[in-house]
């Protein structure tokens, strides 16, 4: 089953860049396929250049970053995926809400691709979940992005916002059900 999505900014009180963040999410057996498209006036967005040597890095969410969270249905455990325009990445596992955070060591790379034009920046990832999640598990998914504008303002985008502050870890924001198809 494929889901299309459109992310919403956390707050409309800030000056928001004139952009949209949309994408697609699908699961086939344990292959997860996700793509993000940042469109509109992307010249307003600070999009770092690709690294000469992309690697696993921490704090990617401090600048423009595309994220998604996968939890096993009816379990507090979840994973956070961070994909940067620099082609740097990270994957963290959590035992519960912001508890037991550690780098997920089952993977040494995340195979994602980047496309950029004058009015679109896109990231796509095809990823086998088998090393961390059994095939039969129903998953809850949250999708989010951190967008840094050229004037260094940070805005937070997600499928839904369930707290008084931007908090992508809120399990109530994991609103997409992803069963095995």
Steps between C-alpha positions, in 0.01 A plus 500: 500500500630844410435816698545849363568772753525874542680645801362794696709769673491501879414864539342751270621791717849476353588628157495180302690436180268473198543124464315171513630167626325198354588141437415133482541209737453132419588163646538181298575209731774664708624738231419856601488758224477867595548816300485866594459792258569855612343728239420866454742782560783276618746790460362609841629176655853431617579176319855393584710362217572127481802385696804357325490216752144443631489324834298439814477825699323630808289816536392503135171651619679827580472594131283393206429131554236250393386258768265215562422288803392136503346331801373147543126519558408454869864526607683804642810418290575714193771614258589847372645540150681824405589577137697815422543681168874456566434126452597448864258287700424340832269240644417484870305247703295588809356276772214744561414869472844667480643216714799277430613690192788332322631474148350198329805286425321251273578733209822660382332702224161621380470479121318819405515716192466874445360698209508880472373749244413872516165437668530153655723317745420131543630214712406134448586195709435131432583314817473141624365504856574129561808566713293687760132410452342159431297483176164440664506807726249778438680833522400850609678773306559872552653716227667835563751755375711773649539790260763771544436815301772718348455740794577207740142470627407138576149371430361159590272305265309178568191302408344628819612686811375358830675713761536864600854497362630331186575144609527233233544227766142525627358154433159654428659655190584155357175508304571283195439127539729295284408133480680246284365508145 
